[in-house]
Amino acid sequence: MGEMSSSATLGDVAALLLERAKSPALGVDDLGSKNVRVVEAKMGLSGVAGSIVVFEFSATKPLLNPMGTLHGGVAATLVDELTTTAFMAAEAVQQLTNGADTVKMPGSASVTLNMEYTAGGRPGPPISLICTVDRAGKSLTFLGAELWQDGPGKDGKRVLIARGRHVKNVMRDRPMSLPAN
């Protein structure tokens, strides 16, 4: 999708924002749209809050620590970048749904980013990063993230790799404007 329109879905807008990101985080291509993709998205019942975007990526060699598992700093960077992308995409879809000709993306800055690591992400099966907009207020937005991967062995149970909590200061008085078409 090359432009946003009133019929754009949350997944379309999230993919567009991911594609338009100026550069991959930390200069590593595997943190950008070449390796990260949107696989599912759903707007919240009452708008931005409750929205969910599921991203998927591979734990490629540049993203691994010396132990051969997903580096914790990489997981934190992805949680930072992709929860923000999910929030911004939900904001854009909400504005487009309300008939905006120009989407005004609010400026934002991280207040806190907390990570809890529970297992090592492995090369091989894709890793799902489920991003949620838990609460969207006037000046603070609360975002969540979970990283899951199919487990090894015959049972293939999904394994929780990490959980993140991201609070953002939303600066609606300093928006970036994007044309809807």
C-alpha positions in Angstrom: 0.0 0.0 0.0 1.5 3.3 -1.0 -0.9 5.7 0.6 -3.5 6.0 3.3 -7.2 6.2 2.5 -10.4 6.2 4.5 -10.7 2.4 3.7 -7.2 1.6 5.0 -7.1 -1.1 7.6 -5.0 -1.1 10.7 -2.7 -3.7 9.2 -2.3 -1.7 6.0 -1.4 1.4 7.9 1.0 -0.4 10.2 2.7 -2.0 7.2 3.0 1.4 5.5 4.5 3.0 8.6 7.0 0.1 9.0 7.9 0.5 5.3 8.3 4.3 5.5 10.5 4.2 8.6 13.5 6.3 7.7 16.1 3.7 8.6 16.2 0.4 10.4 16.9 0.8 14.1 20.6 0.8 14.9 21.4 0.5 11.2 20.6 -3.3 11.3 18.5 -4.2 8.2 17.1 -7.2 10.1 15.2 -4.8 12.4 13.4 -3.1 9.5 10.7 -4.0 7.0 13.0 -6.5 5.2 12.6 -8.9 8.2 9.6 -7.6 10.1 6.1 -7.9 8.7 2.5 -7.4 9.9 0.6 -10.6 10.1 -2.6 -9.5 11.9 -4.3 -6.3 13.1 -7.5 -5.4 14.8 -8.8 -1.9 15.9 -10.2 -1.6 19.4 -13.9 -1.6 19.8 -13.9 2.0 21.0 -11.1 3.3 18.8 -7.4 3.4 19.4 -7.5 1.8 22.9 -7.8 -2.0 22.6 -6.1 -2.1 19.2 -3.8 -5.0 18.5 -1.1 -5.4 15.8 0.8 -8.7 15.5 4.2 -8.5 13.8 6.4 -11.4 12.9 10.2 -11.6 12.4 13.1 -14.1 12.2 15.9 -14.2 14.8 18.6 -13.8 12.1 22.3 -13.9 13.0 22.7 -10.1 13.4 19.9 -10.1 16.1 21.5 -12.9 18.2 23.7 -12.6 21.3 26.9 -14.7 21.8 24.7 -17.5 23.2 22.9 -17.8 19.9 19.5 -16.5 21.1 17.7 -13.2 20.5 19.6 -10.4 22.1 17.7 -8.7 24.9 18.5 -5.3 23.6 17.1 -6.2 20.2 13.9 -7.4 21.8 13.7 -4.1 23.7 14.3 -2.1 20.5 11.6 -4.0 18.6 9.2 -3.5 21.5 10.0 0.2 21.5 9.7 0.6 17.7 6.7 -1.7 17.0 4.5 -0.7 19.9 4.9 2.9 18.7 4.1 1.8 15.1 1.0 0.0 16.4 -0.2 3.1 18.3 0.5 5.5 15.4 -1.2 3.2 12.9 -4.3 3.0 15.2 -4.3 6.8 15.6 -4.1 7.2 11.8 -6.9 4.7 11.1 -9.1 6.4 13.7 -8.6 9.8 12.0 -9.2 8.4 8.6 -12.4 6.7 9.8 -13.5 10.1 11.1 -13.0 11.5 7.6 -9.7 13.4 8.0 -8.1 14.8 4.8 -4.8 15.0 6.6 -3.6 12.6 9.3 -2.0 14.4 12.2 0.4 12.0 13.9 1.1 13.2 17.4 4.7 13.5 18.5 5.6 11.0 21.2 8.5 10.2 23.6 9.0 7.2 25.8 8.4 7.7 29.5 9.2 4.1 30.5 10.1 0.9 28.7 10.2 -2.2 30.9 11.1 -5.7 29.7 10.7 -9.1 31.4 12.6 -11.9 29.7 11.3 -15.5 30.2 13.1 -17.6 27.5 15.6 -17.3 24.7 14.3 -16.7 21.2 15.9 -19.1 18.7 16.8 -18.9 15.0 14.4 -20.9 13.0 10.7 -20.6 13.7 9.4 -17.0 13.3 8.9 -14.9 16.4 5.5 -13.2 16.9 5.5 -9.8 18.6 2.0 -8.9 19.7 1.6 -5.2 20.3 -1.4 -3.8 22.2 -2.7 -0.3 22.8 -3.9 -0.8 26.4 -5.0 2.8 27.1 -4.7 5.9 25.0 -5.2 9.1 27.0 -4.7 12.7 26.0 -1.1 12.9 27.1 -0.1 9.3 28.1 -0.5 6.1 26.2 0.1 2.7 27.7 1.3 0.0 25.3 2.0 -3.7 25.8 4.0 -6.3 24.0 4.6 -10.1 24.1 7.1 -12.0 22.0 6.2 -15.7 21.4 7.8 -18.5 19.4 6.8 -22.1 18.6 8.7 -24.4 21.0 11.2 -27.1 20.0 10.3 -30.7 20.0 7.2 -32.7 19.0 4.7 -30.8 21.2 5.6 -27.5 19.6 4.0 -25.5 22.4 4.4 -21.7 22.0 7.0 -20.2 24.4 6.8 -16.7 25.8 10.2 -15.1 25.1 9.6 -11.7 26.6 7.0 -9.3 27.8 7.3 -5.5 27.5 5.4 -2.5 28.9 5.8 0.9 27.1 4.4 4.2 28.4 4.6 7.1 25.9 4.1 10.8 26.4 1.9 11.9 23.5 2.4 15.4 22.3 -0.7 16.2 20.4 0.3 19.9 20.2 3.3 18.9 18.0 1.8 16.7 15.3 3.4 15.5 12.0 0.9 15.9 9.2 0.6 13.2 6.5 -1.7 13.5 3.5 -4.5 10.9 3.6 -4.0 10.3 -0.1 
